[in-house]
Amino acid sequence: MEVSPVKTAASVKAKKPRSLKKGRRLEKGFTYFLLIALSILFLFPFLWLIGTSVKPENEAMAFPPTLLPKNWDLANYKEVFTLVDFGQYYLNSVIVTVCVVIGTVVSSTLVAYGFARIKGKGRNFWFVLLLGTMMLPPQVTMIPVYMIFSKLGWVNTFLPLIVPSFFGSAYFIFLLRQFFKTIPKELEESAYLDGCGAFGIFWRIIIPLSVPSIITVALLSFMWTWNDFLNPLIYLNDDSKYTLALGILQFKGALLIQWGPMMAASVFIILPLIIIFFVGQKYFVQGIATTGGKG
C-alpha cells in the first residue's frame, strides 16, 4: 500500500520539532549540569572554611580530614575576640577601607570627567600617559614611594594607605571615562544653555546618570582595599594599627597554627564582602555592561 506524499510530508514536519525540542532539552540539561558542577567546585573552599570554623581543634587536625564536623563547636568564634585584639583590627580595616573608597570615587570621577568632557591642549597625551602608569609593576615604585612616606614621617600610620587614593586610580579613571563618553552631549548643552556651569553639569547630570559605574568603582575599591595585605605589611609596625589582613596572622604561632579560630576569623573577614556584593551586584553588572568602548 502506497503512502500519500501529503502524509509523508506531515510526518516529517511532526518529527522535526520533536528532534529540535529533544536537542534543546539535552543542551539545557548539560548547561545546568556544568553550572552546578562548577558551583560546587568554587564553593568547596568556602564550605571547607565554614566546616573547619566549627570543628574542635582535634577534628581540625584529624587525618583523613572531614568536610563536616562530628561535634559542632562555636567556641572558635568566641576565641577570635579573646586570643587577639580582633575588634581593633576590624575597626582599623573599616576606617582605612571607607576612607580609600571615598578618596578613590571622588578623585577618579573628577579626573575621568575632565578627560571625557573638558577639551584642552594635550588632553589625549596626558590620558595615554596616565594609562601608561598601569604598565608599571608596583615593585618598581615600592621603594621610592616608601622613602617618600618615610621622609614625611607617615610610616606606622594610616596615611600611606589612605592618601594615595585621593589622587585617583588609572584603572578606575579609564573605566569612568569610557562610561562618561556614552552620555549624550545634548544633555550637557541643554544644561549649559540654562546657565549651568561645568561643575553643575558634573554634579546634576553626569553623577546621577553614572550611578552604576560609580558603584562598580566603589565595590572594586572596597574589595581590593579590604583584602590588601602588602601595603599594611610595609607601612604598619604597631600591633594596634594592624588591619584584618595582618591581624589574621596573629593566630599563627611559632610552633602551632590555631586553625579553628583562624577559619572563624576568615569567616568574619569575608562576610562583609559577600553582603556588599549581593546588595550591589545589580549595579555592578550594569556598570560593567554599560561601560562603552568609545574612544
Backbone as CSV, one residue per row, in Angstrom:
resi,resn,N_x,N_y,N_z,CA_x,CA_y,CA_z,C_x,C_y,C_z
1,MET,0.854,-1.198,0.000,0.000,0.000,0.000,0.892,1.251,0.000
2,GLU,0.643,2.143,-0.883,1.476,3.346,-1.008,1.031,4.412,-0.012
3,VAL,2.045,5.117,0.499,1.758,6.228,1.427,1.664,7.510,0.629
4,SER,0.662,8.276,0.902,0.469,9.512,0.156,1.567,10.489,0.479
5,PRO,1.997,11.262,-0.505,3.049,12.239,-0.258,2.659,13.289,0.764
6,VAL,1.339,13.561,0.889,0.889,14.551,1.859,1.155,14.071,3.282
7,LYS,0.866,12.773,3.544,1.087,12.215,4.875,2.569,12.153,5.204
8,THR,3.379,11.833,4.186,4.817,11.749,4.421,5.390,13.107,4.832
9,ALA,4.987,14.149,4.148,5.447,15.500,4.481,4.981,15.916,5.866
10,ALA,3.765,15.530,6.211,3.233,15.886,7.524,3.993,15.176,8.634
11,SER,4.325,13.891,8.378,5.063,13.147,9.401,6.465,13.708,9.601
12,VAL,7.101,14.149,8.482,8.426,14.758,8.601,8.359,16.038,9.405
13,LYS,7.327,16.846,9.151,7.167,18.093,9.898,6.911,17.834,11.380
14,ALA,6.212,16.707,11.662,5.917,16.381,13.053,7.153,15.893,13.782
15,LYS,8.031,15.162,13.067,9.228,14.626,13.701,10.288,15.704,13.926
16,LYS,10.341,16.677,13.051,11.393,17.688,13.133,11.313,18.525,14.404
17,PRO,10.114,19.014,14.776,10.045,19.771,16.023,10.412,18.928,17.248
18,ARG,10.018,17.634,17.234,10.348,16.787,18.369,11.855,16.631,18.526
19,SER,12.558,16.440,17.417,14.007,16.303,17.482,14.666,17.602,17.951
20,LEU,14.102,18.749,17.518,14.643,20.032,17.966,14.426,20.237,19.460
21,LYS,13.235,19.876,19.931,12.948,20.015,21.357,13.854,19.120,22.188
22,LYS,14.077,17.888,21.684,14.947,16.965,22.401,16.378,17.506,22.477
23,GLY,16.848,18.065,21.354,18.196,18.641,21.348,18.312,19.822,22.284
24,ARG,17.278,20.650,22.330,17.315,21.802,23.236,17.283,21.360,24.693
25,ARG,16.520,20.313,24.993,16.480,19.803,26.359,17.837,19.258,26.781
26,LEU,18.492,18.520,25.875,19.822,17.995,26.180,20.821,19.130,26.403
27,GLU,20.743,20.135,25.543,21.646,21.276,25.684,21.397,22.011,26.992
28,LYS,20.115,22.190,27.325,19.770,22.873,28.571,20.208,22.056,29.784
29,GLY,19.991,20.732,29.714,20.396,19.864,30.808,21.903,19.854,31.010
30,PHE,22.653,19.819,29.913,24.118,19.855,30.014,24.593,21.182,30.584
31,THR,23.933,22.282,30.208,24.307,23.603,30.728,24.097,23.668,32.236
32,TYR,22.928,23.171,32.695,22.657,23.185,34.138,23.626,22.279,34.891
33,PHE,23.938,21.120,34.308,24.893,20.209,34.948,26.263,20.868,35.086
34,LEU,26.700,21.557,34.016,28.002,22.225,34.047,28.016,23.348,35.075
35,LEU,26.933,24.121,35.144,26.862,25.223,36.105,26.870,24.705,37.546
36,ILE,26.120,23.625,37.799,26.071,23.057,39.149,27.436,22.503,39.538
37,ALA,28.089,21.792,38.591,29.409,21.221,38.881,30.427,22.318,39.184
38,LEU,30.426,23.390,38.383,31.360,24.487,38.629,31.034,25.215,39.934
39,SER,29.740,25.342,40.247,29.356,25.994,41.508,29.870,25.211,42.700
40,ILE,29.734,23.888,42.646,30.243,23.051,43.736,31.759,23.177,43.844
41,LEU,32.425,23.205,42.688,33.883,23.320,42.686,34.345,24.622,43.327
42,PHE,33.685,25.728,42.978,34.099,27.024,43.515,33.623,27.237,44.953
43,LEU,32.527,26.581,45.342,32.019,26.737,46.695,32.714,25.814,47.695
44,PHE,33.431,24.815,47.206,34.047,23.845,48.106,35.015,24.495,49.103
45,PRO,35.915,25.409,48.664,36.786,26.053,49.675,36.014,26.818,50.732
46,PHE,34.927,27.462,50.313,34.113,28.204,51.286,33.427,27.253,52.264
47,LEU,32.905,26.125,51.758,32.293,25.134,52.642,33.324,24.539,53.593
48,TRP,34.537,24.313,53.087,35.611,23.811,53.948,35.952,24.823,55.041
49,LEU,35.941,26.095,54.679,36.207,27.157,55.644,35.152,27.155,56.747
50,ILE,33.883,27.082,56.366,32.796,27.081,57.350,32.888,25.840,58.231
51,GLY,33.137,24.683,57.594,33.211,23.444,58.364,34.339,23.447,59.370
52,THR,35.508,23.937,58.981,36.653,23.960,59.892,36.440,24.958,61.020
53,SER,35.695,26.028,60.760,35.493,27.045,61.795,34.627,26.555,62.943
54,VAL,33.859,25.492,62.741,33.001,24.960,63.810,33.483,23.591,64.287
55,LYS,34.734,23.260,64.006,35.311,21.997,64.458,36.158,22.220,65.707
56,PRO,36.167,21.260,66.617,37.166,21.308,67.694,38.569,21.157,67.121
57,GLU,39.571,21.521,67.900,40.940,21.516,67.388,41.401,20.137,66.960
58,ASN,40.963,19.094,67.691,41.393,17.743,67.334,40.798,17.294,66.013
59,GLU,39.570,17.728,65.703,38.969,17.378,64.414,39.562,18.198,63.281
60,ALA,39.927,19.445,63.560,40.521,20.281,62.519,41.856,19.724,62.056
61,MET,42.577,19.032,62.955,43.876,18.463,62.619,43.801,16.977,62.296
62,ALA,42.598,16.407,62.251,42.453,14.965,62.043,42.792,14.577,60.605
63,PHE,43.256,13.334,60.460,43.530,12.775,59.133,42.955,11.355,59.079
64,PRO,42.165,11.035,58.036,41.802,11.875,56.897,40.812,12.974,57.296
65,PRO,40.899,14.098,56.651,40.027,15.225,57.026,38.580,14.978,56.627
66,THR,37.682,15.638,57.296,36.251,15.556,57.008,35.722,16.953,56.706
67,LEU,34.715,16.998,55.826,34.145,18.295,55.454,33.304,18.868,56.586
68,LEU,32.452,18.054,57.177,31.576,18.496,58.251,32.069,17.936,59.577
69,PRO,31.949,18.694,60.653,32.423,18.205,61.954,31.480,17.171,62.550
70,LYS,32.045,16.274,63.346,31.222,15.313,64.082,30.580,15.996,65.284
71,ASN,31.330,16.866,65.917,30.831,17.625,67.064,30.932,19.119,66.756
72,TRP,29.778,19.754,66.594,29.763,21.175,66.259,30.169,21.991,67.480
73,ASP,31.089,22.919,67.269,31.623,23.722,68.369,31.786,25.161,67.902
74,LEU,31.072,26.084,68.542,31.139,27.503,68.190,32.146,28.270,69.041
75,ALA,32.937,27.544,69.812,33.905,28.213,70.680,34.953,28.975,69.885
76,ASN,35.219,28.537,68.655,36.227,29.220,67.837,35.833,30.671,67.569
77,TYR,34.539,30.923,67.400,34.086,32.286,67.129,34.242,33.181,68.357
78,LYS,34.170,32.602,69.544,34.412,33.388,70.758,35.910,33.642,70.949
79,GLU,36.715,32.636,70.621,38.159,32.771,70.809,38.779,33.787,69.860
80,VAL,38.100,34.065,68.751,38.614,35.070,67.816,38.832,36.398,68.526
81,PHE,37.920,36.754,69.439,37.990,38.055,70.108,38.725,37.991,71.440
82,THR,39.092,36.803,71.881,39.818,36.677,73.151,41.308,36.408,72.946
83,LEU,41.658,35.687,71.886,43.062,35.376,71.650,43.840,36.583,71.142
84,VAL,43.208,37.396,70.281,43.853,38.591,69.732,42.870,39.751,69.827
85,ASP,43.365,40.953,69.546,42.512,42.148,69.566,41.821,42.288,68.207
86,PHE,40.948,41.323,67.921,40.328,41.251,66.602,39.378,42.426,66.351
87,GLY,38.726,42.906,67.390,37.828,44.052,67.226,38.571,45.293,66.760
88,GLN,39.782,45.527,67.291,40.591,46.668,66.867,41.041,46.512,65.429
89,TYR,41.408,45.287,65.035,41.792,45.040,63.643,40.623,45.327,62.702
90,TYR,39.440,44.926,63.129,38.255,45.153,62.313,37.986,46.650,62.147
91,LEU,38.103,47.389,63.255,37.879,48.831,63.198,38.918,49.507,62.298
92,ASN,40.168,49.084,62.398,41.214,49.658,61.547,40.915,49.419,60.069
93,SER,40.480,48.217,59.726,40.164,47.911,58.329,38.985,48.736,57.837
94,VAL,37.991,48.923,58.697,36.822,49.727,58.304,37.233,51.172,58.049
95,ILE,38.061,51.739,58.925,38.499,53.129,58.754,39.284,53.293,57.455
96,VAL,40.263,52.422,57.236,41.097,52.526,56.045,40.267,52.319,54.784
97,THR,39.422,51.307,54.783,38.656,50.969,53.576,37.661,52.062,53.220
98,VAL,36.938,52.577,54.204,35.949,53.628,53.930,36.637,54.881,53.387
99,CYS,37.757,55.264,53.986,38.479,56.451,53.516,39.019,56.245,52.100
100,VAL,39.536,55.053,51.815,40.071,54.781,50.479,38.952,54.786,49.439
101,VAL,37.813,54.213,49.761,36.689,54.193,48.821,36.224,55.616,48.522
102,ILE,36.094,56.444,49.547,35.674,57.837,49.337,36.696,58.575,48.482
103,GLY,37.962,58.444,48.825,39.002,59.129,48.054,39.064,58.660,46.616
104,THR,38.946,57.351,46.392,39.016,56.809,45.033,37.839,57.273,44.189
105,VAL,36.647,57.216,44.746,35.449,57.606,43.984,35.477,59.098,43.648
106,VAL,35.797,59.932,44.622,35.788,61.380,44.394,36.847,61.786,43.369
107,SER,38.076,61.350,43.567,39.165,61.764,42.679,39.023,61.166,41.283
108,SER,38.659,59.893,41.210,38.576,59.233,39.905,37.438,59.796,39.061
109,THR,36.296,60.117,39.680,35.183,60.681,38.913,35.520,62.069,38.383
110,LEU,36.181,62.891,39.196,36.541,64.236,38.751,37.542,64.194,37.591
111,VAL,38.579,63.368,37.729,39.586,63.284,36.672,38.990,62.669,35.409
112,ALA,38.173,61.631,35.572,37.550,60.992,34.406,36.624,61.959,33.679
113,TYR,35.897,62.801,34.421,35.036,63.796,33.787,35.859,64.800,32.990
114,GLY,37.000,65.193,33.526,37.862,66.113,32.787,38.375,65.509,31.487
115,PHE,38.789,64.250,31.523,39.277,63.599,30.314,38.160,63.335,29.314
116,ALA,36.944,63.127,29.793,35.844,62.764,28.892,35.161,63.971,28.271
117,ARG,35.083,65.086,29.009,34.232,66.181,28.554,34.961,67.515,28.372
118,ILE,35.960,67.804,29.165,36.608,69.114,29.095,37.715,69.067,28.039
119,LYS,37.596,69.914,27.043,38.583,69.952,25.973,39.761,70.822,26.394
120,GLY,40.952,70.339,26.090,42.151,71.084,26.431,43.327,70.587,25.607
121,LYS,44.353,71.396,25.533,45.526,71.038,24.752,46.279,69.899,25.429
122,GLY,46.574,68.865,24.638,47.316,67.721,25.159,46.494,66.785,26.008
123,ARG,45.157,66.870,25.903,44.312,66.000,26.741,44.560,64.528,26.447
124,ASN,44.612,64.158,25.181,44.830,62.756,24.821,46.225,62.277,25.224
125,PHE,47.201,63.179,25.129,48.564,62.801,25.529,48.612,62.463,27.012
126,TRP,48.007,63.305,27.840,48.024,63.052,29.271,47.218,61.810,29.629
127,PHE,46.169,61.547,28.860,45.383,60.342,29.128,46.184,59.083,28.789
128,VAL,46.897,59.120,27.670,47.747,57.976,27.310,48.862,57.799,28.335
129,LEU,49.414,58.920,28.813,50.452,58.846,29.841,49.901,58.237,31.127
130,LEU,48.663,58.588,31.450,48.010,58.001,32.625,47.856,56.498,32.476
131,LEU,47.404,56.057,31.294,47.256,54.619,31.059,48.605,53.915,31.094
132,GLY,49.652,54.622,30.705,50.977,54.021,30.730,51.438,53.665,32.137
133,THR,50.921,54.395,33.142,51.308,54.070,34.516,50.780,52.707,34.950
134,MET,49.740,52.212,34.269,49.209,50.897,34.612,50.174,49.782,34.223
135,MET,51.121,50.075,33.324,52.069,49.062,32.885,53.257,48.925,33.831
136,LEU,53.388,49.863,34.773,54.480,49.788,35.737,54.120,48.811,36.852
137,PRO,54.904,47.788,37.076,54.618,46.885,38.207,54.840,47.609,39.524
138,PRO,54.052,47.297,40.537,54.193,48.017,41.815,55.553,47.822,42.467
139,GLN,56.249,46.728,42.138,57.568,46.513,42.728,58.578,47.571,42.302
140,VAL,58.337,48.217,41.149,59.267,49.236,40.658,59.199,50.498,41.519
141,THR,58.013,50.869,41.930,57.818,52.112,42.683,57.730,51.892,44.192
142,MET,57.806,50.663,44.633,57.601,50.368,46.051,58.637,51.062,46.938
143,ILE,59.917,50.940,46.613,60.975,51.515,47.452,60.977,53.048,47.379
144,PRO,60.905,53.675,46.189,60.851,55.155,46.170,59.652,55.719,46.922
145,VAL,58.494,55.087,46.785,57.308,55.579,47.500,57.489,55.421,49.005
146,TYR,58.074,54.304,49.429,58.313,54.112,50.864,59.263,55.187,51.393
147,MET,60.288,55.523,50.623,61.225,56.549,51.063,60.546,57.902,51.200
148,ILE,59.620,58.202,50.279,58.882,59.465,50.362,58.047,59.515,51.640
149,PHE,57.301,58.458,51.899,56.449,58.430,53.094,57.288,58.404,54.370
150,SER,58.468,57.784,54.295,59.348,57.765,55.457,59.869,59.170,55.771
151,LYS,60.235,59.935,54.726,60.695,61.308,54.928,59.587,62.191,55.494
152,LEU,58.344,61.893,55.112,57.212,62.662,55.620,56.817,62.253,57.034
153,GLY,57.373,61.152,57.520,57.036,60.679,58.854,55.701,59.969,58.919
154,TRP,55.287,59.387,57.814,53.986,58.732,57.749,54.042,57.237,58.007
155,VAL,55.232,56.661,58.142,55.331,55.228,58.384,54.723,54.905,59.750
156,ASN,54.059,53.763,59.826,53.345,53.308,61.019,52.109,54.169,61.297
157,THR,51.551,54.760,60.234,50.264,55.452,60.307,49.397,54.971,59.149
158,PHE,48.122,55.379,59.174,47.209,55.007,58.099,47.354,55.887,56.859
159,LEU,48.118,56.969,56.963,48.208,57.930,55.862,48.749,57.318,54.560
160,PRO,49.811,56.490,54.586,50.271,55.904,53.313,49.244,54.990,52.655
161,LEU,48.300,54.486,53.449,47.269,53.612,52.903,46.086,54.399,52.347
162,ILE,45.878,55.618,52.861,44.675,56.376,52.518,44.955,57.494,51.518
163,VAL,45.995,58.281,51.757,46.246,59.488,50.965,46.389,59.214,49.464
164,PRO,47.118,58.172,49.018,47.235,57.950,47.560,45.902,57.764,46.848
165,SER,44.874,57.306,47.550,43.580,57.110,46.898,42.948,58.430,46.474
166,PHE,43.320,59.549,47.121,42.751,60.854,46.775,43.424,61.463,45.544
167,PHE,44.362,60.748,44.952,44.990,61.182,43.707,44.549,60.340,42.516
168,GLY,43.503,59.545,42.700,42.907,58.804,41.607,43.597,57.480,41.328
169,SER,42.891,56.647,40.588,43.408,55.355,40.144,43.290,55.288,38.629
170,ALA,44.373,54.934,37.960,44.376,54.924,36.489,43.296,53.999,35.935
171,TYR,43.151,52.845,36.544,42.155,51.883,36.049,40.743,52.426,36.204
172,PHE,40.429,52.985,37.365,39.084,53.497,37.597,38.822,54.758,36.774
173,ILE,39.834,55.575,36.567,39.667,56.746,35.711,39.329,56.319,34.288
174,PHE,40.018,55.324,33.789,39.729,54.800,32.456,38.311,54.238,32.392
175,LEU,37.904,53.468,33.406,36.573,52.870,33.427,35.487,53.940,33.419
176,LEU,35.638,54.957,34.257,34.624,56.013,34.340,34.631,56.897,33.100
177,ARG,35.814,57.175,32.548,35.881,57.992,31.332,35.120,57.330,30.199
178,GLN,35.293,56.027,30.048,34.586,55.316,28.979,33.071,55.384,29.185
179,PHE,32.637,55.343,30.429,31.198,55.451,30.685,30.695,56.864,30.433
180,PHE,31.441,57.865,30.862,31.013,59.253,30.675,30.866,59.598,29.196
181,LYS,31.697,58.994,28.352,31.635,59.317,26.928,30.398,58.732,26.253
182,THR,29.711,57.809,26.924,28.466,57.265,26.362,27.258,58.152,26.664
183,ILE,27.399,59.119,27.576,26.288,60.016,27.917,26.133,61.054,26.817
184,PRO,24.920,61.232,26.272,24.728,62.191,25.171,25.140,63.608,25.552
185,LYS,25.852,64.252,24.663,26.302,65.621,24.922,25.160,66.614,24.896
186,GLU,24.040,66.244,24.249,22.894,67.160,24.180,22.377,67.529,25.570
187,LEU,22.487,66.590,26.527,22.043,66.886,27.895,22.892,67.987,28.516
188,GLU,24.186,67.933,28.276,25.074,68.957,28.813,24.848,70.297,28.120
189,GLU,24.625,70.265,26.797,24.402,71.509,26.062,23.131,72.200,26.534
190,SER,22.086,71.400,26.822,20.842,71.993,27.321,21.048,72.625,28.691
191,ALA,21.795,71.934,29.555,22.066,72.487,30.880,22.934,73.738,30.786
192,TYR,23.864,73.749,29.851,24.723,74.915,29.673,23.913,76.123,29.216
193,LEU,22.945,75.891,28.339,22.090,76.983,27.881,21.218,77.522,28.994
194,ASP,20.908,76.656,29.974,20.102,77.081,31.112,20.934,77.777,32.183
195,GLY,22.231,77.937,31.919,23.090,78.666,32.841,23.867,77.793,33.806
196,CYS,23.927,76.505,33.559,24.643,75.594,34.460,26.120,75.547,34.075
197,GLY,27.007,75.636,35.044,28.436,75.593,34.782,28.966,74.169,34.673
198,ALA,30.293,74.064,34.536,30.912,72.747,34.345,30.702,71.856,35.562
199,PHE,30.909,72.419,36.759,30.724,71.598,37.951,29.250,71.270,38.173
200,GLY,28.365,72.199,37.842,26.932,71.926,37.961,26.494,70.809,37.027
201,ILE,27.018,70.817,35.812,26.715,69.733,34.870,27.237,68.412,35.424
202,PHE,28.433,68.437,35.963,29.020,67.214,36.520,28.181,66.690,37.677
203,TRP,27.744,67.572,38.564,27.043,67.144,39.774,25.580,66.783,39.510
204,ARG,24.924,67.525,38.620,23.484,67.347,38.438,23.117,66.421,37.288
205,ILE,24.031,66.199,36.347,23.711,65.372,35.178,24.598,64.126,35.106
206,ILE,25.903,64.330,35.148,26.819,63.203,34.960,26.727,62.210,36.111
207,ILE,26.774,62.718,37.347,26.768,61.826,38.507,25.477,61.010,38.602
208,PRO,24.269,61.623,38.490,23.048,60.794,38.573,22.951,59.739,37.477
209,LEU,23.456,60.039,36.282,23.384,59.068,35.188,24.471,58.004,35.286
210,SER,25.451,58.209,36.152,26.598,57.290,36.234,26.617,56.484,37.520
211,VAL,25.476,56.380,38.173,25.431,55.656,39.451,25.927,54.213,39.319
212,PRO,25.514,53.437,38.294,26.026,52.051,38.209,27.536,51.962,38.106
213,SER,28.145,52.815,37.288,29.597,52.749,37.137,30.309,53.231,38.406
214,ILE,29.755,54.227,39.082,30.368,54.710,40.320,30.283,53.653,41.412
215,ILE,29.149,52.961,41.508,29.017,51.878,42.484,29.976,50.740,42.145
216,THR,30.183,50.492,40.866,31.163,49.477,40.460,32.557,49.837,40.951
217,VAL,32.935,51.088,40.779,34.243,51.552,41.259,34.334,51.412,42.779
218,ALA,33.259,51.774,43.476,33.269,51.683,44.938,33.390,50.229,45.394
219,LEU,32.666,49.319,44.730,32.728,47.903,45.105,34.123,47.328,44.885
220,LEU,34.699,47.596,43.720,36.033,47.067,43.432,37.076,47.656,44.379
221,SER,36.969,48.958,44.625,37.908,49.596,45.541,37.779,49.027,46.945
222,PHE,36.547,48.773,47.372,36.317,48.197,48.703,36.948,46.814,48.808
223,MET,36.715,45.963,47.815,37.243,44.597,47.872,38.766,44.580,47.853
224,TRP,39.364,45.409,47.001,40.831,45.426,46.902,41.465,45.959,48.183
225,THR,40.874,46.989,48.772,41.443,47.565,49.992,41.210,46.660,51.192
226,TRP,40.034,46.086,51.287,39.704,45.204,52.409,40.636,43.987,52.449
227,ASN,41.012,43.485,51.272,41.871,42.305,51.203,43.355,42.639,51.065
228,ASP,43.697,43.913,51.064,45.092,44.299,50.840,45.974,43.817,51.986
229,PHE,47.041,43.155,51.633,47.986,42.634,52.621,49.353,43.313,52.533
230,LEU,49.793,43.597,51.301,51.159,44.078,51.108,51.372,45.460,51.702
231,ASN,50.503,46.412,51.390,50.710,47.781,51.878,50.653,47.889,53.405
232,PRO,49.676,47.280,54.085,49.742,47.311,55.553,50.988,46.627,56.099
233,LEU,51.454,45.575,55.434,52.660,44.886,55.892,53.884,45.795,55.810
234,ILE,53.929,46.646,54.782,55.078,47.527,54.590,55.058,48.700,55.560
235,TYR,53.886,49.308,55.756,53.835,50.594,56.453,53.410,50.510,57.918
236,LEU,52.810,49.427,58.342,52.317,49.339,59.713,53.229,48.448,60.542
237,ASN,53.722,48.988,61.656,54.596,48.246,62.555,53.947,47.957,63.896
238,ASP,53.060,48.837,64.319,52.422,48.698,65.619,51.271,47.702,65.532
239,ASP,51.232,46.787,66.500,50.187,45.760,66.517,48.790,46.363,66.592
240,SER,48.639,47.465,67.287,47.317,48.083,67.456,46.800,48.736,66.179
241,LYS,47.674,48.907,65.186,47.261,49.536,63.926,47.055,48.512,62.800
242,TYR,47.209,47.239,63.098,47.072,46.205,62.070,45.659,46.191,61.501
243,THR,45.580,45.922,60.204,44.295,45.651,59.568,44.017,44.150,59.659
244,LEU,42.866,43.732,59.148,42.475,42.321,59.255,43.428,41.398,58.511
245,ALA,43.941,41.863,57.377,44.852,41.028,56.590,46.108,40.686,57.378
246,LEU,46.573,41.622,58.219,47.726,41.347,59.078,47.310,40.694,60.389
247,GLY,46.158,41.091,60.902,45.717,40.579,62.194,45.465,39.089,62.199
248,ILE,45.033,38.556,61.048,44.744,37.122,61.000,46.006,36.287,61.165
249,LEU,47.159,36.887,60.879,48.417,36.160,61.057,48.761,35.962,62.529
250,GLN,48.091,36.681,63.423,48.368,36.537,64.844,47.918,35.183,65.379
251,PHE,47.080,34.476,64.615,46.667,33.136,65.024,47.727,32.086,64.678
252,LYS,48.766,32.507,63.995,49.850,31.595,63.630,51.002,31.796,64.596
253,GLY,51.237,30.796,65.435,52.326,30.864,66.383,53.616,30.333,65.798
254,ALA,54.643,30.264,66.626,55.946,29.771,66.175,55.915,28.279,65.900
255,LEU,55.131,27.547,66.700,55.086,26.087,66.557,53.704,25.560,66.236
256,LEU,52.678,26.381,66.377,51.313,25.892,66.227,50.454,26.929,65.508
257,ILE,49.622,26.433,64.604,48.633,27.276,63.936,47.260,26.918,64.474
258,GLN,46.559,27.897,65.000,45.229,27.657,65.551,44.208,27.722,64.418
259,TRP,43.998,26.566,63.798,43.193,26.530,62.579,41.736,26.904,62.824
260,GLY,41.168,26.442,63.910,39.763,26.746,64.184,39.508,28.237,64.313
261,PRO,40.190,28.935,65.235,39.999,30.392,65.337,40.381,31.137,64.064
262,MET,41.412,30.656,63.357,41.803,31.332,62.118,40.709,31.232,61.066
263,MET,40.073,30.067,60.950,38.981,29.912,59.988,37.758,30.735,60.408
264,ALA,37.496,30.800,61.704,36.390,31.630,62.181,36.655,33.106,61.897
265,ALA,37.905,33.546,62.096,38.260,34.927,61.761,38.110,35.180,60.265
266,SER,38.445,34.192,59.443,38.293,34.341,57.994,36.836,34.506,57.605
267,VAL,35.949,33.813,58.316,34.515,33.982,58.050,34.087,35.420,58.324
268,PHE,34.545,35.982,59.454,34.220,37.378,59.773,34.797,38.337,58.729
269,ILE,35.928,37.985,58.152,36.569,38.871,57.174,35.822,38.881,55.849
270,ILE,35.411,37.716,55.374,34.776,37.645,54.050,33.282,37.944,54.104
271,LEU,32.687,37.958,55.293,31.246,38.205,55.396,30.837,39.569,54.841
272,PRO,31.533,40.684,55.177,31.147,41.972,54.577,31.262,41.994,53.058
273,LEU,32.260,41.304,52.508,32.412,41.259,51.057,31.229,40.568,50.401
274,ILE,30.771,39.475,50.992,29.627,38.746,50.435,28.368,39.598,50.505
275,ILE,28.138,40.235,51.650,26.931,41.052,51.811,26.932,42.224,50.839
276,ILE,28.046,42.936,50.756,28.121,44.108,49.882,27.987,43.712,48.422
277,PHE,28.587,42.582,48.045,28.492,42.164,46.644,27.057,41.814,46.271
278,PHE,26.349,41.071,47.128,24.979,40.686,46.795,24.030,41.888,46.826
279,VAL,24.312,42.861,47.692,23.477,44.064,47.725,23.688,44.903,46.469
280,GLY,24.949,45.010,46.023,25.245,45.884,44.886,25.521,45.181,43.584
281,GLN,25.183,43.865,43.487,25.541,43.136,42.277,24.782,43.644,41.043
282,LYS,23.544,44.126,41.232,22.788,44.652,40.096,23.492,45.858,39.497
283,TYR,23.941,46.756,40.345,24.659,47.936,39.869,26.028,47.560,39.318
284,PHE,26.639,46.540,39.925,27.949,46.090,39.449,27.853,45.567,38.021
285,VAL,26.847,44.741,37.748,26.663,44.188,36.398,26.328,45.297,35.417
286,GLN,25.459,46.233,35.830,25.108,47.349,34.952,26.324,48.211,34.644
287,GLY,27.136,48.466,35.661,28.306,49.317,35.458,29.299,48.709,34.491
288,ILE,29.497,47.378,34.569,30.425,46.724,33.648,29.816,46.612,32.254
289,ALA,28.507,46.285,32.181,27.879,46.056,30.880,27.691,47.338,30.083
290,THR,27.448,48.448,30.776,27.137,49.696,30.078,28.353,50.577,29.864
291,THR,29.521,50.130,30.319,30.737,50.912,30.057,31.091,50.802,28.576
292,GLY,30.990,51.902,27.867,31.140,51.862,26.418,32.593,51.751,25.986
293,GLY,32.766,51.488,24.720,34.103,51.386,24.158,34.470,52.577,23.303
294,LYS,33.784,53.704,23.502,34.083,54.886,22.694,35.422,55.473,23.094
295,GLY,36.185,55.929,22.128,37.497,56.500,22.428,37.434,57.990,22.597
